Amino acid sequence: MNRYVQYMYSYPHKTAYRPLQNVSLRDYRENLEGEGHGLYLHVPFCESKCGYCNLFSVAGCGREVMEAYLKGLSRQMEQCRQILPESTIFSDFTIGGGTPLLLDEGQLERMFGEVRSCMPLKKDCGIIIETAPKQTDQRKARLLKELGVTRVSMGIQSFDEEELAWLGRSHDAGKAREAAELLANTGFACVNFDFIYGLPGQTAESLVRTLKTAVSFMPEEIFLYPLYIKHGVGLERCGKGTLLDSDHTYMLYQNGMAYLKEQGYVQVSMRRFVRGKEVNPLDTEFRAQADQGNWRNYFSEERAGFQECGFTGSLALGCGGRSYLGRLHTCTPYRTTRQGVMEEIGAYLKRQDFLSVTNGILLSDEELKRRYVIRHLLIYPGIPRRIYRNRFGREVTEDFPILKEWTEQGWVEDKGVFLCLTQEGLGLSDYIGPMLISGDVKERMLEWERIYGKENDFIQGEPEKL
């Protein structure tokens, strides 16, 4: 059994998007009325491309390209601001990549300033940014704090020198520790570290050593990602694409998960661990209440800290960012090779009309339901049965009878208020999630592979060296 089919971080995947005609952001502006919406800004530039990365990002661009990109962002922001409803307030602002801190301090200040002057951010807006160890220094960390950043997420992947080299990371363990300590001591409300497991030769001991080092900095959150080697990435091209073993990866997951729980981290999803802040659906207090028949009172929507996903709007700025506006999902055509990404960035820099939607997907009622189930089932506290029924007019188990099968298999637990993954189910998230993809979306994704997957075959001959 291959437990690692696909990471379902959103639905549908970008590879299901297609060219659209006669669609405008103006027609979906009502999805941004009021508060609670997200603003996302994509910076697609990196110093180097990691060996496992198949994201929309590119390495090797100089300051001239980045300056042109920031000018494109300014034009896009100005056009989007003109169509926002008067009531729009963005509660969250995320800057992703790529590696946003590849921008210099002046560029970062300018970008933040333009966003604040042009976009209606909530007074206490949560501001999130991604970084990497080599781009994290004291001056930039202080600048981020001054600019109001509340959460910094850093991709470390390992504190083991051999593992970092195998992954093709450009930083060493010493630089990772230095950057981790710096972020931990700067005073951000939340610091998150990302790590990867599943490398051939990686042991439970080496993974736990890495996590022990991470925990010593007391980050608020830690994410554990299983290693995927997708078609066309550097690790595949250097001959490492056939070395992954599902059983080995799962063993490492179990050891990493157990260690973090011992250290007081609460598991919120297969990947996300939060330092002692949230109610755990699998904790001992819940079990004690369940044994006494009181679990429905204990496991309420309020007590669980439930936050509904997928029914507020999200507006993306930049090339590669994805907007969610009700039924409309839109994004730059998804490309993974350097040539493909550079072509899309070139088109973005020349673009004059940012309000016309040229690529995306319009979700049917059925796809909206699937998105809702996928978004909630894979993250604690699960699918809220009452809210699903109120939104869609039916019981979730009637629309998705497979949930009953998974309950019988021990992967899903019915807590009355919520349907949530069991401990075993959490570990199978990358197997369970893909089973909820519709036939139409699967076919679109396969079609994308047939068309654009060929781009990844352009390097032939001798394997690359990482």
N, C-alpha and C positions, 0 to 999 in steps of 0.2 A: 504493500500500500504506500503510495507516494503522498505524504501528508502536505507537501509543499507544491501546490498547483499554481496559485496566484495570490498576490497580496491585494485584497479588495479595499484599498484606501478610499475609493469613491466608486460610484456607479451611475451611468455606464462609463467604461474606460474610454480614454481619448481616442483609441483606435476604432471606436464605434461611431465617431463623428464623421460627417460628410459635408461637402459644399452645400451652402444654402443660398437661396435667391429671394429677393424681395422681403428680407427680414431686417428689422431695425431695432436697436436698443430702445428707441422711443416707444415702441409698441409694448415693451415689457417693463417700463419704468415704475409701474404701480407695485412691482415686487420689491421695490426699494423704499416704499413709504414707511415712515415711522422709524423706530429704533430697533436695535438688535441685529443689524446687518454687518457683514464683514467686508473689509477692503483688502485686496491682495495686490502686491506689487512684485513683479517677477524680474530678477536680475540674473540673466542667463550666463554670466561670465565666471570662469574658474581659472585658477593658475594652471592646473593640470586636470586631466580627466581620470577619475578613479577607475580601476580595472573592472569593477562590477556595475558601473553607472550607465543606465540607459535613459536618464532624464533629459529633458530639453535644456541642455547646457553645452557650452563650448569653451575650449581653452585656447590661449594664444592670441587673444585680441588686445590691442594696445589702447592707450588712453584716447586716441582719436576716435576709435569706434565707440568707446564707452561714453564719450562726450556727445557724440551724435545720438546715441541711444537715450541719454538723459533729455536731450532736446525733443526727441520723439515722445517721451513720457510727458513732457510739458504740454505738447500739443494734444495728446490724448486726454490728459486730465482736464484741460480747458473745455474740450468738446463734451466730455462726460458730465462735467459740472453743470453745463447749460440745460441738461435734460433731467437732472435729479429733481424729484419732488421737493417742495419746500420743507416737508417734514422729515426728510431723510437724515438720519444720524447713524454713523458707523460706530459700532461698539468695540470692534476689534480691527486692528490694522496689522497685517502680516507682510513681512518682506522676506521672500524666499529666493531660491536660486537653483543652480549656481551657488556662488559664494558672494553674497552682497558686500561683505567687508573687503572684497578685492577693490572696491571703490576707495579712493583716497578720502581723507577727512573733509576736504573742501567739497568734494562731490557728495558725500553723505549728508553734510549739513545743508547743502543746496536742495538735495532731493527731499529731505525731511521738511524743510521750510516750504517748498512748493506744495507738498501734500497738505500740510497744515493750513496753508492759505487758500487752497483750492477745494479741499474735500471737507465735508462737515463731520469732524471726529467728535465723539463724546468727550466730555471734560475729563473723565477718568478712563479714557479709552485704553484697552489693553494693547500694547505694542510689542510685537514679536519679531525677532530677526534670527536668521540662521547664520552660522559662521563655521570656520574650520580652524584648527590649531595654528597653522602658519599665518593666518590673517588676523589673529587675535593678539593684540599688544595692549600695553597699558593706556596709551593715548586714545586708541579707538574704544576701548572699554569705558573709559571715563566719558568720552564723547557720547556714547550710546546712553549712558546713565543721564547725562545732561539733556539729551534729546527726548527723554521720557520713556525709553524702552523698559518694559516690565518683564519680558521673558527672553532669554537667549538660549538657543538650541545649538549645540556644537556636535558635529559628527567626529567622534574620536575613533570608533570601531574597535580599537584594541590598545592595550598598553604593552603588548608583547612585540618586540622588534621584528621577529621572524614573521609573525602574522601580518604586521603592517606592510612589510616588504612583499609578502605573497599577494596582498590585496592591491598593491600598486599605489599605496598612499604616499604623499610627498612629505609628510611629517614623520618624525621619529617619536619614540615613547617619551623622551625627555621634554620635547616641545609640547607634547600633549599634556603632560603633568603640569608644566609651567602655565599653559593656557587655562587648564582646569582650575588651578589655584587662583589665578587672576580673576576669573569670572566668579568664583565662589566668594571672593573677598571684595568685590566691587559693590555689592548691595542690591543686586537685582531681586525683584520679588520672586522670580522663578528662574532657575538654571536647570537645563536639561542636557544630558549626555546621551548620545546614540552609540550603540555597540552592535557588532555583527558576530553571529555564531554560525557554525556549520562548515568551517574551513577544513579541508582534508588535513589530518595531522593535528588539528586543534583538540585539546583534551579538556575534560571537565575541570582538571586542576588549573590549566592555563586560563580558562574562561573565568573561573572563580577568582584567580589572582587579579585579573583585570578588573572584575567587579569590586573586589576588595579595595583596590586602589581608588576606584570611582567613588565608592561609598565613603571613603576617608575625607572627601571634599564636601560631603553632605549635600549633594544636589537634590532639589525638590523632586525631580523626575528623572527616570532612566528608561530609555527605550532599548529593547533587545530585538534586533532584526535578523531573521534567518537569511543566509546568503542565497541569492538567486544569481545565476549567470545566464542572462538573456542573450538571444541571438545578436551577434555583432559587437558585443562589448569587448573590452580589452582582454579580459580573462579568457574569453572564448578564443579570441584570435591568437593568444599565446599558448593555446593548447590545454587550458585548464577547465574547459567547459564540461567534460565528462566525468569529473572527479567527485561530484557531490553524492552523498549517500543519505537518504531520508532517515533511516534508523539512527545513524550517527548524529545527524542534526537534531533529531527529536531528543536523544539522550542529553545532548548539550543544553537544549532548552529546559528540560526538566531540572538539571543541576543549577542552571542560572536562575530559573524561577524560584527554586527552593531557597537558594542563598539569599536572594533579595527579600523574600518574605521573612526569613530569619532576622534580617537587618531592619525590619519594621516597614518595608515597602508594601503597599497594597496593590494587587494586580487589578487593573481596570480593563485591560484587553490582553490579547496574546502578546502584544508588544509593550504596552505602557505600564509602568510601575511608579506609583506616587508615594512619597514618603509620608505615611501615616495620616493622610488627610481625609480619606474618603471611606465610606462604609463598604465593606467587602461582602458580596453576596454569599461568599463561602466561608465567612469567619465563624469562630466558635460561638460568639454571642447569638448569631442568627441560628446556628444549629441548636443551641439550647432552647431558644424560643420556639423553634420548629418542633422540637421534641415535646413541648408542652402544648402544642396546638395553637400558639399565638403568632405564628409567622406572618399572617396577613396584616396584623397590626404593626409588627416590627418592620416589615418590608413594604412600606408605603411609598408612593411617588415622592412625597416630601422628604421622608427619612432617607430615601436613597439618593437625594440630591439630583433628581432626574432633570436633564436638560434635553429637550427635543431637538433632533437633528433634521436638517433638510427643508425647513419651511420658512427660513428667513433668506433674504437675498445675499448674494456675494458678488461684488464687482471686482474684476481683475484689470490691472493696468500692466502694460508691458507685453513683450513678445513671449508667449509660452504660458501666460497666466490663464486661468479658467474662471469664467463667470457662471454663476448659477442664478437664474432669474425665473423662478417658477418652472414651467415646462421647458424653458429654453436653457440649454447648456451650450456655451460657446467658448472656443479656444482657437489659437493658432493651430494650423495643421500639425499633428504630432510627428516629429522627425527625431531621429536619434543619432545619425551620423553627423560628423562635423560639417560636411558639405550641405546636408539637408538643413541643419540648424542655421548655418550662415545664410542660406538662401531665404529662409523665413525672416531672419533678422534684417536682411537687405530689403525685403519687401516691406517690412514694418517701418524702416527708416524713410522709405519713399511714400508711405501711405498718407493721404490727405484726409480721408473720411474714416474716422474711427467708430462711427455710429452704425454703419452698415455691417450686418453680421454675415460673413461669407463662409463660415465653417462652424459646424456644431450639430446639435441633435434636438429635436422636439419630442418630448416624452409623452407617450400615451398614458391613459389611466393605469393600465397594467404595469407599465414601466415605473410609474410613480410609486405604486405599491411595492414593487421589488426594491426600489431604491430605499424606501422607508424601512423595510424589513432588514436589508443588508446593513444599512447604516446603524440600526439599533441592536440587532442580534449580536453583532461581533464586539460590542462595547458595553460594559457594565453601565446601568443595571439591566439592560435588555429591551425587549419589545413591550411597550405599555399597552396592555390589552384593551383597556377602556378607551384610551386616546385613539388607538388604531380603529376601533369600532366606530367612534364618533366621527373620525375623518373619512372613513371609507365605507361605512354602512354595513360591514360584515365582520364576523370574527376572523382574526388573523389565521386561525387554524383551518377555517373553511377555504380561505383563499390559498393557503399554503399547507396542504395536508402533510407535506414532508416533515413539518415540524413535529407532528405526532409520531412519525417514524423515528425521528431523532430522539424524541423523549423516551421511546421504548428502548432505543439503543444506549441510553445513558448519556447522550451528548447535550441534551436540552432538559432543563428543569422547569416545571410549571409551578410558579410561586403564587398563582392567582392574579396578582396585580401585574406581574411581569412574566414573560417567557425569557429565560436567560440561559446562556451556555453553562454547563457544568465545568468542573475543573478539567475533565477530559476533553470536553467540547472546546474550551478555550485553546487548548493545545492543537486542535484540529481546525482552527479558524481558516487557514489557507487551503483547506480541503472542503470545508463546509460552504464557505462564501461562494466560490465559483459554481457550486451546484445550484445556486439561486439565479444565475445568469439566464436570461431568456434565450430562446432559440434564435430569435432575430438578432440580438446583440452578439451572440456567439458567432453567427455567420458574418456579421460586419467586421468583427475582430479578425476572423480568419482571412477575410478578403483583404484587410489592411496588410496582414502578414504576406499575402501573395503578391501584393503590389509594392509596398515599401520595404518589406523584408529583404528584397533583392538589393536594396541600397547597401545593406550590411555585408554583402558578399563581394564588395569591390576590392577588398584586400585579399589577394591570393598568394600562394607560394609559401615561403618560410614563415613560421609563427613569429609574432612580435616578442620582444623581450620586455618584461615589466621590472 
